[in-house]
Amino acid sequence: MEALHGGGTAGPNGVVSSTTSDATAMETTTTSSNDPKEKLDQVINSIQKTLGMLHQLYLTVSSFNVASQLPLLQRLNSLVLELDNMSKLSENCNVEIPMEVLNLIDDGKNPDEYTRDVLNSCIAKNQITKGKADAFKSLRKHLLEELDQTFPDEVESYREMRSASAAEAKRLAQAQSILPNGDVKVKPEM
């Protein structure tokens, strides 16, 4: 029969027999790691393995006969072991999922709707903040114009202090290789 991607071969009635032992597979998936990405990958692999087992179980049950009783029991035991393994792996994986996403999934909707709504909300808040910043810039400009007409000498000294302060900040930032937003420049590795 044709070989499948999981290292098994298809047998009669679509039943797949694994060529690797379940104990070896369990050992490789339960290896501990400190990398959160690796832990998440282990959980994802376990989910994919469980989905494959469920498909195999479906094929076994849909064409059930007396001869397939032993493979059915073996697949049920393997599924229970993998679900237990998945549970243990998920304890080490800290992923926070907003309740709104789970509610959307429960309602049969696409979780991408939540992402779209959050992005639209951020864009709207950004526009509001930008409007406020622009209003303050306009107010500052208007106040400086009014003060310049009333107190021209004081405004001139204020502008000189501001430009000197800005030049000093720029010089310090360049000397320390710090970007204006506070981030440090990272030199690309070659």
Phi and psi restraints in degrees (value plus and minus 20) as a CYANA .aco file:
   2 GLU   PHI    -102.4   -62.4
   2 GLU   PSI     119.2   159.2
   3 ALA   PHI     -98.9   -58.9
   3 ALA   PSI     122.0   162.0
   4 LEU   PHI    -121.5   -81.5
   4 LEU   PSI     146.9   186.9
   5 HIS   PHI     -88.3   -48.3
   5 HIS   PSI     -39.8     0.2
   6 GLY   PHI    -107.2   -67.2
   6 GLY   PSI     -10.9    29.1
   7 GLY   PHI      67.6   107.6
   7 GLY   PSI      -9.9    30.1
   8 GLY   PHI    -131.9   -91.9
   8 GLY   PSI     154.0   194.0
   9 THR   PHI    -144.3  -104.3
   9 THR   PSI     127.8   167.8
  10 ALA   PHI    -100.3   -60.3
  10 ALA   PSI     114.2   154.2
  11 GLY   PHI    -132.4   -92.4
  11 GLY   PSI    -179.5  -139.5
  12 PRO   PHI     -86.7   -46.7
  12 PRO   PSI     128.9   168.9
  13 ASN   PHI      42.2    82.2
  13 ASN   PSI       4.3    44.3
  14 GLY   PHI      53.2    93.2
  14 GLY   PSI      -7.1    32.9
  15 VAL   PHI     -99.6   -59.6
  15 VAL   PSI     112.7   152.7
  16 VAL   PHI    -125.1   -85.1
  16 VAL   PSI     109.6   149.6
  17 SER   PHI    -125.6   -85.6
  17 SER   PSI     114.4   154.4
  18 SER   PHI    -104.0   -64.0
  18 SER   PSI     123.0   163.0
  19 THR   PHI    -116.4   -76.4
  19 THR   PSI     -28.2    11.8
  20 THR   PHI    -131.2   -91.2
  20 THR   PSI     131.9   171.9
  21 SER   PHI     -97.4   -57.4
  21 SER   PSI     126.8   166.8
  22 ASP   PHI     -86.3   -46.3
  22 ASP   PSI     -50.9   -10.9
  23 ALA   PHI     -85.2   -45.2
  23 ALA   PSI     -60.7   -20.7
  24 THR   PHI     -85.3   -45.3
  24 THR   PSI     -62.0   -22.0
  25 ALA   PHI     -84.6   -44.6
  25 ALA   PSI     -58.5   -18.5
  26 MET   PHI     -85.7   -45.7
  26 MET   PSI     -59.8   -19.8
  27 GLU   PHI     -83.4   -43.4
  27 GLU   PSI     -61.6   -21.6
  28 THR   PHI     -90.5   -50.5
  28 THR   PSI     -50.4   -10.4
  29 THR   PHI    -104.4   -64.4
  29 THR   PSI     -38.8     1.2
  30 THR   PHI    -116.7   -76.7
  30 THR   PSI     -13.8    26.2
  31 THR   PHI     -82.0   -42.0
  31 THR   PSI     109.1   149.1
  32 SER   PHI    -100.2   -60.2
  32 SER   PSI     127.7   167.7
  33 SER   PHI    -166.8  -126.8
  33 SER   PSI     132.5   172.5
  34 ASN   PHI    -113.5   -73.5
  34 ASN   PSI     -30.6     9.4
  35 ASP   PHI     -99.8   -59.8
  35 ASP   PSI      97.5   137.5
  36 PRO   PHI     -80.5   -40.5
  36 PRO   PSI     -54.8   -14.8
  37 LYS   PHI     -85.2   -45.2
  37 LYS   PSI     -60.7   -20.7
  38 GLU   PHI     -86.5   -46.5
  38 GLU   PSI     -59.0   -19.0
  39 LYS   PHI     -82.7   -42.7
  39 LYS   PSI     -62.6   -22.6
  40 LEU   PHI     -84.5   -44.5
  40 LEU   PSI     -60.3   -20.3
  41 ASP   PHI     -81.7   -41.7
  41 ASP   PSI     -57.6   -17.6
  42 GLN   PHI     -84.8   -44.8
  42 GLN   PSI     -60.5   -20.5
  43 VAL   PHI     -86.3   -46.3
  43 VAL   PSI     -62.6   -22.6
  44 ILE   PHI     -81.9   -41.9
  44 ILE   PSI     -62.8   -22.8
  45 ASN   PHI     -82.5   -42.5
  45 ASN   PSI     -59.1   -19.1
  46 SER   PHI     -85.9   -45.9
  46 SER   PSI     -59.4   -19.4
  47 ILE   PHI     -83.2   -43.2
  47 ILE   PSI     -64.0   -24.0
  48 GLN   PHI     -84.1   -44.1
  48 GLN   PSI     -60.0   -20.0
  49 LYS   PHI     -84.2   -44.2
  49 LYS   PSI     -61.2   -21.2
  50 THR   PHI     -83.5   -43.5
  50 THR   PSI     -61.5   -21.5
  51 LEU   PHI     -82.2   -42.2
  51 LEU   PSI     -60.1   -20.1
  52 GLY   PHI     -82.7   -42.7
  52 GLY   PSI     -61.4   -21.4
  53 MET   PHI     -85.1   -45.1
  53 MET   PSI     -59.6   -19.6
  54 LEU   PHI     -83.2   -43.2
  54 LEU   PSI     -59.3   -19.3
  55 HIS   PHI     -84.4   -44.4
  55 HIS   PSI     -63.9   -23.9
  56 GLN   PHI     -81.6   -41.6
  56 GLN   PSI     -61.5   -21.5
  57 LEU   PHI     -83.1   -43.1
  57 LEU   PSI     -61.3   -21.3
  58 TYR   PHI     -80.2   -40.2
  58 TYR   PSI     -65.3   -25.3
  59 LEU   PHI     -83.1   -43.1
  59 LEU   PSI     -59.7   -19.7
  60 THR   PHI     -86.7   -46.7
  60 THR   PSI     -63.0   -23.0
  61 VAL   PHI     -91.0   -51.0
  61 VAL   PSI     -58.4   -18.4
  62 SER   PHI     -87.7   -47.7
  62 SER   PSI     -45.1    -5.1
  63 SER   PHI    -138.6   -98.6
  63 SER   PSI      20.0    60.0
  64 PHE   PHI     -86.9   -46.9
  64 PHE   PSI     115.3   155.3
  65 ASN   PHI    -165.9  -125.9
  65 ASN   PSI     157.7   197.7
  66 VAL   PHI     -80.8   -40.8
  66 VAL   PSI     -55.5   -15.5
  67 ALA   PHI     -89.9   -49.9
  67 ALA   PSI     -42.6    -2.6
  68 SER   PHI    -114.3   -74.3
  68 SER   PSI     -10.0    30.0
  69 GLN   PHI     -86.5   -46.5
  69 GLN   PSI     -64.0   -24.0
  70 LEU   PHI     -84.1   -44.1
  70 LEU   PSI     -68.1   -28.1
  71 PRO   PHI     -80.3   -40.3
  71 PRO   PSI     -54.2   -14.2
  72 LEU   PHI     -82.5   -42.5
  72 LEU   PSI     -66.3   -26.3
  73 LEU   PHI     -84.6   -44.6
  73 LEU   PSI     -59.4   -19.4
  74 GLN   PHI     -83.6   -43.6
  74 GLN   PSI     -61.4   -21.4
  75 ARG   PHI     -87.8   -47.8
  75 ARG   PSI     -58.2   -18.2
  76 LEU   PHI     -83.1   -43.1
  76 LEU   PSI     -63.7   -23.7
  77 ASN   PHI     -83.5   -43.5
  77 ASN   PSI     -62.5   -22.5
  78 SER   PHI     -82.8   -42.8
  78 SER   PSI     -59.8   -19.8
  79 LEU   PHI     -84.1   -44.1
  79 LEU   PSI     -63.6   -23.6
  80 VAL   PHI     -82.9   -42.9
  80 VAL   PSI     -63.0   -23.0
  81 LEU   PHI     -82.9   -42.9
  81 LEU   PSI     -61.7   -21.7
  82 GLU   PHI     -89.5   -49.5
  82 GLU   PSI     -56.6   -16.6
  83 LEU   PHI     -84.8   -44.8
  83 LEU   PSI     -58.3   -18.3
  84 ASP   PHI     -84.9   -44.9
  84 ASP   PSI     -63.2   -23.2
  85 ASN   PHI     -81.3   -41.3
  85 ASN   PSI     -63.0   -23.0
  86 MET   PHI     -82.3   -42.3
  86 MET   PSI     -61.0   -21.0
  87 SER   PHI     -81.8   -41.8
  87 SER   PSI     -63.6   -23.6
  88 LYS   PHI     -86.1   -46.1
  88 LYS   PSI     -61.4   -21.4
  89 LEU   PHI     -85.9   -45.9
  89 LEU   PSI     -56.9   -16.9
  90 SER   PHI     -90.0   -50.0
  90 SER   PSI     -42.9    -2.9
  91 GLU   PHI     -85.1   -45.1
  91 GLU   PSI     -49.8    -9.8
  92 ASN   PHI    -107.6   -67.6
  92 ASN   PSI     -25.9    14.1
  93 CYS   PHI    -127.4   -87.4
  93 CYS   PSI      95.7   135.7
  94 ASN   PHI    -119.7   -79.7
  94 ASN   PSI      77.6   117.6
  95 VAL   PHI    -144.4  -104.4
  95 VAL   PSI     103.7   143.7
  96 GLU   PHI    -117.0   -77.0
  96 GLU   PSI     105.1   145.1
  97 ILE   PHI    -136.5   -96.5
  97 ILE   PSI     103.9   143.9
  98 PRO   PHI     -80.7   -40.7
  98 PRO   PSI     122.0   162.0
  99 MET   PHI     -79.8   -39.8
  99 MET   PSI     -51.2   -11.2
 100 GLU   PHI     -80.4   -40.4
 100 GLU   PSI     -56.5   -16.5
 101 VAL   PHI     -86.2   -46.2
 101 VAL   PSI     -64.0   -24.0
 102 LEU   PHI     -85.3   -45.3
 102 LEU   PSI     -58.5   -18.5
 103 ASN   PHI     -84.4   -44.4
 103 ASN   PSI     -59.7   -19.7
 104 LEU   PHI     -82.9   -42.9
 104 LEU   PSI     -62.1   -22.1
 105 ILE   PHI     -84.6   -44.6
 105 ILE   PSI     -62.0   -22.0
 106 ASP   PHI     -81.4   -41.4
 106 ASP   PSI     -53.5   -13.5
 107 ASP   PHI    -100.7   -60.7
 107 ASP   PSI     -20.3    19.7
 108 GLY   PHI      60.5   100.5
 108 GLY   PSI       0.4    40.4
 109 LYS   PHI    -122.7   -82.7
 109 LYS   PSI     144.5   184.5
 110 ASN   PHI     -97.5   -57.5
 110 ASN   PSI     108.6   148.6
 111 PRO   PHI     -84.5   -44.5
 111 PRO   PSI     -36.0     4.0
 112 ASP   PHI     -84.6   -44.6
 112 ASP   PSI     -41.9    -1.9
 113 GLU   PHI     -81.4   -41.4
 113 GLU   PSI     -59.2   -19.2
 114 TYR   PHI     -82.6   -42.6
 114 TYR   PSI     -65.7   -25.7
 115 THR   PHI     -80.8   -40.8
 115 THR   PSI     -64.2   -24.2
 116 ARG   PHI     -81.5   -41.5
 116 ARG   PSI     -64.1   -24.1
 117 ASP   PHI     -84.2   -44.2
 117 ASP   PSI     -60.7   -20.7
 118 VAL   PHI     -85.0   -45.0
 118 VAL   PSI     -63.2   -23.2
 119 LEU   PHI     -83.7   -43.7
 119 LEU   PSI     -63.0   -23.0
 120 ASN   PHI     -82.7   -42.7
 120 ASN   PSI     -59.1   -19.1
 121 SER   PHI     -84.6   -44.6
 121 SER   PSI     -61.8   -21.8
 122 CYS   PHI     -84.2   -44.2
 122 CYS   PSI     -60.1   -20.1
 123 ILE   PHI     -83.6   -43.6
 123 ILE   PSI     -63.5   -23.5
 124 ALA   PHI     -83.2   -43.2
 124 ALA   PSI     -64.4   -24.4
 125 LYS   PHI     -85.1   -45.1
 125 LYS   PSI     -57.0   -17.0
 126 ASN   PHI     -83.5   -43.5
 126 ASN   PSI     -61.0   -21.0
 127 GLN   PHI     -84.8   -44.8
 127 GLN   PSI     -59.6   -19.6
 128 ILE   PHI     -84.0   -44.0
 128 ILE   PSI     -65.2   -25.2
 129 THR   PHI     -84.3   -44.3
 129 THR   PSI     -60.8   -20.8
 130 LYS   PHI     -82.7   -42.7
 130 LYS   PSI     -60.3   -20.3
 131 GLY   PHI     -82.2   -42.2
 131 GLY   PSI     -61.5   -21.5
 132 LYS   PHI     -85.2   -45.2
 132 LYS   PSI     -63.4   -23.4
 133 ALA   PHI     -82.4   -42.4
 133 ALA   PSI     -62.8   -22.8
 134 ASP   PHI     -83.2   -43.2
 134 ASP   PSI     -58.5   -18.5
 135 ALA   PHI     -84.5   -44.5
 135 ALA   PSI     -61.4   -21.4
 136 PHE   PHI     -86.0   -46.0
 136 PHE   PSI     -58.8   -18.8
 137 LYS   PHI     -82.3   -42.3
 137 LYS   PSI     -62.8   -22.8
 138 SER   PHI     -84.3   -44.3
 138 SER   PSI     -62.6   -22.6
 139 LEU   PHI     -83.0   -43.0
 139 LEU   PSI     -63.5   -23.5
 140 ARG   PHI     -80.6   -40.6
 140 ARG   PSI     -65.3   -25.3
 141 LYS   PHI     -81.3   -41.3
 141 LYS   PSI     -65.4   -25.4
 142 HIS   PHI     -82.9   -42.9
 142 HIS   PSI     -63.3   -23.3
 143 LEU   PHI     -83.7   -43.7
 143 LEU   PSI     -62.1   -22.1
 144 LEU   PHI     -83.8   -43.8
 144 LEU   PSI     -57.5   -17.5
 145 GLU   PHI     -83.8   -43.8
 145 GLU   PSI     -64.7   -24.7
 146 GLU   PHI     -85.8   -45.8
 146 GLU   PSI     -63.5   -23.5
 147 LEU   PHI     -86.6   -46.6
 147 LEU   PSI     -54.6   -14.6
 148 ASP   PHI     -83.3   -43.3
 148 ASP   PSI     -55.6   -15.6
 149 GLN   PHI     -92.0   -52.0
 149 GLN   PSI     -55.8   -15.8
 150 THR   PHI    -107.6   -67.6
 150 THR   PSI     -64.9   -24.9
 151 PHE   PHI    -147.3  -107.3
 151 PHE   PSI      53.0    93.0
 152 PRO   PHI     -84.4   -44.4
 152 PRO   PSI     -57.1   -17.1
 153 ASP   PHI     -87.6   -47.6
 153 ASP   PSI     -63.5   -23.5
 154 GLU   PHI     -85.3   -45.3
 154 GLU   PSI     -59.8   -19.8
 155 VAL   PHI     -86.3   -46.3
 155 VAL   PSI     -58.9   -18.9
 156 GLU   PHI     -84.1   -44.1
 156 GLU   PSI     -63.7   -23.7
 157 SER   PHI     -87.0   -47.0
 157 SER   PSI     -55.3   -15.3
 158 TYR   PHI     -81.4   -41.4
 158 TYR   PSI     -65.5   -25.5
 159 ARG   PHI     -84.4   -44.4
 159 ARG   PSI     -57.9   -17.9
 160 GLU   PHI     -84.7   -44.7
 160 GLU   PSI     -62.3   -22.3
 161 MET   PHI     -83.9   -43.9
 161 MET   PSI     -61.6   -21.6
 162 ARG   PHI     -84.4   -44.4
 162 ARG   PSI     -63.9   -23.9
 163 SER   PHI     -87.8   -47.8
 163 SER   PSI     -57.9   -17.9
 164 ALA   PHI     -86.1   -46.1
 164 ALA   PSI     -61.4   -21.4
 165 SER   PHI     -84.5   -44.5
 165 SER   PSI     -62.0   -22.0
 166 ALA   PHI     -86.2   -46.2
 166 ALA   PSI     -59.8   -19.8
 167 ALA   PHI     -85.2   -45.2
 167 ALA   PSI     -59.9   -19.9
 168 GLU   PHI     -85.1   -45.1
 168 GLU   PSI     -63.1   -23.1
 169 ALA   PHI     -83.3   -43.3
 169 ALA   PSI     -59.8   -19.8
 170 LYS   PHI     -86.4   -46.4
 170 LYS   PSI     -61.5   -21.5
 171 ARG   PHI     -84.0   -44.0
 171 ARG   PSI     -62.9   -22.9
 172 LEU   PHI     -83.6   -43.6
 172 LEU   PSI     -60.8   -20.8
 173 ALA   PHI     -83.8   -43.8
 173 ALA   PSI     -61.1   -21.1
 174 GLN   PHI     -89.4   -49.4
 174 GLN   PSI     -56.1   -16.1
 175 ALA   PHI     -88.0   -48.0
 175 ALA   PSI     -53.7   -13.7
 176 GLN   PHI    -117.3   -77.3
 176 GLN   PSI     -15.2    24.8
 177 SER   PHI      34.6    74.6
 177 SER   PSI      20.7    60.7
 178 ILE   PHI    -127.9   -87.9
 178 ILE   PSI     114.6   154.6
 179 LEU   PHI     -93.3   -53.3
 179 LEU   PSI     137.5   177.5
 180 PRO   PHI     -77.3   -37.3
 180 PRO   PSI     -45.7    -5.7
 181 ASN   PHI    -106.4   -66.4
 181 ASN   PSI     -16.4    23.6
 182 GLY   PHI      79.2   119.2
 182 GLY   PSI     -30.1     9.9
 183 ASP   PHI     -96.1   -56.1
 183 ASP   PSI     133.2   173.2
 184 VAL   PHI    -115.3   -75.3
 184 VAL   PSI     117.3   157.3
 185 LYS   PHI     -88.6   -48.6
 185 LYS   PSI     116.3   156.3
 186 VAL   PHI    -130.2   -90.2
 186 VAL   PSI     104.7   144.7
 187 LYS   PHI    -100.4   -60.4
 187 LYS   PSI     112.5   152.5
 188 PRO   PHI     -86.5   -46.5
 188 PRO   PSI     119.4   159.4
 189 GLU   PHI     -99.6   -59.6
 189 GLU   PSI     121.6   161.6
